[in-house]
């Protein structure tokens, strides 16, 4: 059983909109007590949240729709300070839509091995969280590190639904869904790289990137582990249990409604009526390894609401006998994806997948 003393009891919330629907109770009232019933309940959870909050997903593709071309290879030992490490750059092309879609994938490999490497996959290439020092820590621990820019598929701004993925695969899905789908295509690309172990691909992201990786792992069971770093509203934080100074639906949809389904903003101020909460999204990943990383000084990301999600989802992991696969970690400081955050997730992935 997963036991941990959480630093944010529900009573410390500034706003409490009441309880979310129970994860382990089917719509017809049946109690979920085994993996077979959970598989049916999981379908109900996905039906409740993926369309209503995120606008659904772009169409699933066969891995053969994704091709990979290596465009460079170099010695990375000087840049990251790890002997015999290599860096490769790939051009990834996705077919099957009205137009081909292209994005770049960079891959760092540890010392040559007879066996494929586990992979840490990150789509936050549009930011600068993965420094050389971060990559060195990952490679030193025997993982390959792969990174791409999720914004190559869907731009992170208003007024861009007339290009890129929305031309290739028209739909009403938001940018978070488009970015999560790009993780799926990056996974397909790794399938074509012999040094990558497809059974041990762990994904991690920060902030809006954290929201993205949870959605990506929730909608693709091939992903072995997920690390969500300070994702807050729309990610791992409850909409019903909200801390002082924490982001709410009204805030996030005013900032970036294009991340979500059309109409999701209408739930602002009606959180108690939501037919789901973010526990639904996290529970879709069970029983695969999942880690929440929370910064005490990041009030905007709603630490009390994150602890509430953790409490609810723990019941699912425990019922499935996978309590040791679900973790929450805390650190001092503010919003950020720090080197210690990366290291903690790599160590978690190493022992859990």
C-alpha positions as CSV (number, residue, x, y, z in Angstrom):
1,X,0.0,0.0,0.0
2,X,1.2,3.5,-0.9
3,X,1.6,5.4,2.4
4,X,3.1,8.9,2.7
5,X,2.4,11.9,4.9
6,X,1.3,14.6,2.6
7,X,2.2,18.2,3.6
8,X,-1.1,19.7,2.3
9,X,-4.2,18.3,4.0
10,X,-7.5,18.9,2.2
11,X,-8.5,21.3,5.0
12,X,-5.8,23.7,4.0
13,X,-7.5,24.5,0.6
14,X,-8.8,28.0,0.1
15,X,-11.7,26.6,-1.9
16,X,-13.3,23.2,-1.8
17,X,-15.9,22.4,-4.4
18,X,-16.8,19.0,-2.9
19,X,-15.9,15.4,-4.0
20,X,-15.3,14.2,-7.5
21,X,-17.0,11.1,-8.8
22,X,-15.2,8.1,-7.3
23,X,-12.6,6.5,-9.5
24,X,-13.4,2.9,-8.3
25,X,-17.2,3.1,-8.8
26,X,-18.7,2.3,-12.2
27,X,-21.5,4.5,-13.6
28,X,-23.9,1.7,-12.8
29,X,-22.8,1.7,-9.1
30,X,-20.6,-1.5,-9.4
31,X,-17.5,-1.3,-7.2
32,X,-14.2,-1.9,-8.9
33,X,-12.2,-4.5,-7.1
34,X,-10.0,-6.2,-9.8
35,X,-8.1,-5.5,-12.9
36,X,-10.8,-6.8,-15.2
37,X,-13.4,-4.4,-13.9
38,X,-10.9,-1.6,-13.8
39,X,-10.3,-2.0,-17.6
40,X,-14.0,-1.3,-18.1
41,X,-14.0,1.6,-15.6
42,X,-10.9,3.0,-17.4
43,X,-12.9,3.3,-20.6
44,X,-15.6,5.3,-18.7
45,X,-13.0,7.7,-17.3
46,X,-11.4,8.3,-20.7
47,X,-14.9,8.9,-22.2
48,X,-15.6,11.4,-19.5
49,X,-12.5,13.6,-19.6
50,X,-10.6,13.3,-22.9
51,X,-13.2,14.9,-25.1
52,X,-14.8,17.3,-22.7
53,X,-11.6,18.8,-21.4
54,X,-9.1,18.4,-24.3
55,X,-11.3,18.1,-27.3
56,X,-10.4,14.5,-28.0
57,X,-7.2,13.4,-29.8
58,X,-5.9,13.4,-33.3
59,X,-6.3,10.0,-35.0
60,X,-4.1,7.1,-33.9
61,X,-1.6,6.0,-36.6
62,X,0.1,2.8,-37.3
63,X,3.9,3.1,-36.5
64,X,4.6,2.6,-40.1
65,X,3.2,6.1,-40.9
66,X,6.3,7.6,-39.1
67,X,9.7,7.5,-40.8
68,X,13.1,8.5,-39.4
69,X,16.2,9.8,-41.2
70,X,19.4,10.4,-39.3
71,X,20.9,13.7,-40.5
72,X,24.0,14.0,-38.2
73,X,26.0,12.1,-35.6
74,X,28.7,13.5,-33.4
75,X,30.8,12.9,-30.3
76,X,29.0,14.5,-27.4
77,X,31.5,13.7,-24.7
78,X,32.9,17.2,-24.6
79,X,29.7,19.1,-24.5
80,X,28.1,17.0,-21.7
81,X,31.3,15.8,-20.1
82,X,30.5,12.1,-20.3
83,X,33.0,9.9,-22.1
84,X,32.0,8.0,-25.2
85,X,28.6,9.6,-25.4
86,X,27.1,10.3,-28.8
87,X,24.6,12.7,-30.2
88,X,22.4,12.1,-33.2
89,X,19.9,14.3,-35.0
90,X,17.0,12.9,-36.8
91,X,14.3,14.2,-39.2
92,X,11.0,12.6,-38.3
93,X,8.2,12.6,-41.0
94,X,4.6,11.6,-40.2
95,X,2.4,10.5,-43.1
96,X,-1.3,9.6,-43.2
97,X,-2.8,13.0,-43.2
98,X,-3.6,15.7,-45.8
99,X,0.1,16.8,-45.6
100,X,3.2,15.2,-44.2
101,X,4.3,16.6,-40.8
102,X,8.0,17.0,-40.0
103,X,9.8,17.5,-36.7
104,X,13.3,17.1,-35.4
105,X,14.4,14.6,-32.8
106,X,17.8,14.8,-30.9
107,X,19.1,11.8,-29.2
108,X,22.1,11.4,-26.8
109,X,23.4,7.8,-26.3
110,X,25.6,6.4,-23.5
111,X,28.6,4.2,-23.9
112,X,28.1,1.5,-26.6
113,X,26.2,-1.5,-25.3
114,X,25.0,-4.9,-26.7
115,X,21.5,-4.1,-25.3
116,X,19.2,-1.2,-26.2
117,X,19.0,1.7,-23.7
118,X,16.0,2.9,-21.7
119,X,15.0,6.3,-22.9
120,X,13.9,9.6,-21.2
121,X,11.8,11.3,-23.8
122,X,11.0,15.0,-23.5
123,X,9.0,17.3,-25.8
124,X,10.0,20.7,-24.2
125,X,12.6,21.5,-26.8
126,X,10.8,24.9,-27.2
127,X,12.2,25.8,-23.8
128,X,15.7,25.3,-22.3
129,X,15.2,23.1,-19.3
130,X,17.4,20.2,-20.6
131,X,20.9,21.7,-20.2
132,X,24.1,19.9,-21.0
133,X,24.3,19.2,-17.2
134,X,20.9,17.6,-17.2
135,X,21.7,15.5,-20.2
136,X,25.0,14.4,-18.6
137,X,23.1,13.2,-15.5
138,X,20.7,11.2,-17.6
139,X,23.4,9.6,-19.8
140,X,25.6,8.8,-16.7
141,X,22.8,6.7,-15.3
142,X,22.6,4.5,-18.4
143,X,19.6,6.2,-20.1
144,X,19.5,7.6,-23.6
145,X,17.9,11.1,-23.8
146,X,15.6,12.2,-26.6
147,X,14.1,15.6,-27.1
148,X,11.9,17.3,-29.6
149,X,9.9,20.5,-29.9
150,X,6.2,19.8,-29.5
151,X,5.4,23.2,-31.0
152,X,6.6,21.9,-34.4
153,X,3.2,20.2,-34.6
154,X,1.0,22.8,-33.0
155,X,2.1,26.3,-32.3
156,X,1.7,27.6,-28.8
157,X,-0.3,30.7,-29.6
158,X,-3.7,31.8,-30.7
159,X,-4.8,31.8,-34.4
160,X,-2.7,28.9,-35.6
161,X,-5.3,26.2,-36.2
162,X,-5.0,26.8,-40.0
163,X,-1.6,25.1,-40.3
164,X,0.6,22.2,-39.2
165,X,-1.3,19.3,-37.6
166,X,-4.7,20.9,-38.0
167,X,-4.3,20.9,-41.8
168,X,-3.0,17.3,-41.8
169,X,-5.7,16.0,-39.4
170,X,-8.5,18.5,-39.0
171,X,-10.4,18.4,-35.7
172,X,-11.6,20.2,-32.6
173,X,-8.8,19.0,-30.3
174,X,-6.8,21.5,-28.4
175,X,-3.1,22.1,-28.5
176,X,-2.4,19.8,-25.5
177,X,-3.9,16.9,-27.4
178,X,-1.8,17.8,-30.5
179,X,1.4,17.9,-28.3
180,X,0.5,14.6,-26.6
181,X,-0.1,13.0,-30.0
182,X,3.4,14.2,-31.0
183,X,4.8,12.2,-28.1
184,X,3.2,9.1,-29.6
185,X,4.8,9.9,-33.0
186,X,8.2,10.4,-31.2
187,X,7.7,7.0,-29.7
188,X,7.1,5.6,-33.1
189,X,10.3,7.2,-34.3
190,X,12.2,5.5,-31.4
191,X,10.9,2.1,-32.6
192,X,13.1,2.6,-35.7
193,X,16.2,3.3,-33.7
194,X,17.9,0.0,-32.6
195,X,19.7,1.6,-29.6
196,X,16.3,2.6,-28.0
197,X,14.4,0.0,-25.9
198,X,10.7,0.4,-26.8
199,X,9.7,-1.3,-23.6
200,X,11.4,1.3,-21.4
201,X,10.5,4.7,-22.7
202,X,9.7,7.2,-19.9
203,X,8.4,10.7,-20.7
204,X,8.6,13.8,-18.6
205,X,7.6,17.5,-19.0
206,X,7.3,20.7,-17.0
207,X,4.3,23.0,-16.6
208,X,2.3,23.0,-19.8
209,X,4.7,20.2,-20.8
210,X,3.7,18.3,-17.7
211,X,0.1,18.6,-18.7
212,X,1.1,17.2,-22.1
213,X,3.0,14.2,-20.8
214,X,0.1,13.1,-18.5
215,X,-2.3,13.3,-21.5
216,X,0.3,11.5,-23.7
217,X,0.7,8.6,-21.2
218,X,-3.0,8.4,-20.5
219,X,-3.8,7.9,-24.2
220,X,-0.9,5.6,-25.2
221,X,-0.3,2.5,-23.1
222,X,3.1,1.9,-24.8
223,X,4.7,4.6,-22.7
224,X,6.3,2.9,-19.8
225,X,6.5,5.7,-17.2
226,X,5.5,9.3,-16.8
227,X,7.0,12.2,-14.8
228,X,4.8,15.3,-14.4
229,X,6.7,18.3,-13.1
230,X,4.6,21.2,-11.7
231,X,1.8,20.9,-14.2
232,X,-1.0,22.4,-12.0
233,X,-4.3,23.3,-13.5
234,X,-5.1,21.1,-16.5
235,X,-2.5,18.6,-15.4
236,X,-2.2,16.9,-12.0
237,X,-4.1,19.4,-9.8
238,X,-7.7,19.0,-8.7
239,X,-10.2,21.5,-10.0
240,X,-12.3,21.0,-6.8
241,X,-9.6,21.5,-4.2
242,X,-7.8,24.7,-4.8
243,X,-5.1,26.4,-2.7
244,X,-4.6,30.0,-2.0
245,X,-3.3,31.8,-5.1
246,X,-3.7,28.7,-7.3
247,X,-4.7,28.7,-10.9
248,X,-8.3,27.9,-11.8
249,X,-10.3,27.0,-14.9
250,X,-11.2,30.7,-15.3
251,X,-7.5,31.7,-15.2
252,X,-6.1,29.1,-17.6
253,X,-8.8,29.4,-20.2
254,X,-8.4,33.2,-20.2
255,X,-4.7,32.7,-20.8
256,X,-4.8,29.8,-23.3
257,X,-8.2,28.5,-24.2
258,X,-6.7,26.9,-27.3
259,X,-5.0,24.3,-25.2
260,X,-8.4,22.8,-24.4
261,X,-11.7,21.7,-25.9
262,X,-14.0,24.4,-27.3
263,X,-16.4,25.2,-24.5
264,X,-14.2,24.0,-21.6
265,X,-14.1,27.5,-20.3
266,X,-17.9,27.3,-19.6
267,X,-17.0,25.2,-16.5
268,X,-15.3,28.1,-14.8
269,X,-17.2,28.8,-11.6
270,X,-19.0,25.5,-11.9
271,X,-16.3,23.1,-10.8
272,X,-18.6,21.3,-8.4
273,X,-20.7,20.2,-11.4
274,X,-17.8,18.8,-13.4
275,X,-18.4,15.1,-14.2
276,X,-14.7,14.4,-13.8
277,X,-11.6,15.8,-12.1
278,X,-7.9,15.6,-12.9
279,X,-7.7,12.3,-10.9
280,X,-9.4,10.8,-14.0
281,X,-6.5,11.7,-16.2
282,X,-3.8,10.4,-13.8
283,X,-5.7,7.2,-13.1
284,X,-5.7,6.4,-16.8
285,X,-1.9,5.8,-16.5
286,X,-2.3,3.2,-13.7
287,X,-0.7,0.7,-13.1
288,X,2.3,2.1,-15.0
289,X,4.9,4.2,-13.1
290,X,3.8,7.8,-12.5
291,X,5.6,10.5,-10.5
292,X,4.3,13.9,-9.4
293,X,6.9,16.6,-8.7
294,X,5.7,19.5,-6.6
295,X,7.5,22.7,-5.6
296,X,6.3,24.2,-2.3
297,X,6.8,27.8,-3.5
298,X,4.7,27.2,-6.7
299,X,1.3,28.2,-5.3
300,X,0.0,28.8,-8.9
301,X,0.4,25.0,-9.6
302,X,-1.9,24.2,-6.6
303,X,0.0,21.9,-4.3
304,X,-3.1,21.2,-2.1
305,X,-5.0,20.2,-5.2
306,X,-2.2,18.0,-6.4
307,X,-2.1,16.2,-3.0
308,X,-5.9,15.6,-3.4
309,X,-5.4,14.0,-6.8
310,X,-2.6,11.9,-5.3
311,X,-4.9,10.7,-2.6
312,X,-7.6,9.7,-5.0
313,X,-5.4,8.0,-7.6
314,X,-3.5,6.1,-4.9
315,X,-6.6,4.1,-4.3
316,X,-6.4,2.8,-7.9
317,X,-2.7,2.0,-7.8
318,X,-3.2,0.1,-4.5
319,X,-6.2,-1.8,-5.8
320,X,-4.1,-2.9,-8.8
321,X,-1.2,-3.9,-6.5
322,X,1.0,-1.2,-7.9
323,X,1.3,1.2,-5.0
324,X,5.0,1.4,-5.4
325,X,4.7,2.6,-9.0
326,X,3.0,5.9,-8.0
327,X,5.1,8.6,-6.3
328,X,4.8,12.2,-5.2
329,X,7.9,14.2,-4.4
330,X,8.3,17.7,-3.0
331,X,11.1,20.3,-3.0
332,X,11.6,23.9,-1.9
333,X,11.6,26.7,-4.4
334,X,9.5,28.0,-7.2
335,X,8.1,26.9,-10.6
336,X,10.9,25.4,-12.6
337,X,12.4,22.2,-14.0
338,X,15.6,22.0,-12.1
339,X,18.4,19.5,-12.5
340,X,17.4,17.8,-9.2
341,X,13.9,17.3,-10.6
342,X,15.3,15.5,-13.6
343,X,17.5,13.3,-11.5
344,X,14.7,12.3,-9.2
345,X,12.6,11.2,-12.1
346,X,15.4,9.3,-13.8
347,X,16.0,7.4,-10.5
348,X,12.3,6.7,-10.2
349,X,12.1,5.4,-13.7
350,X,15.2,3.3,-13.2
351,X,13.7,1.4,-10.3
352,X,10.1,1.2,-11.4
353,X,10.0,0.3,-15.1
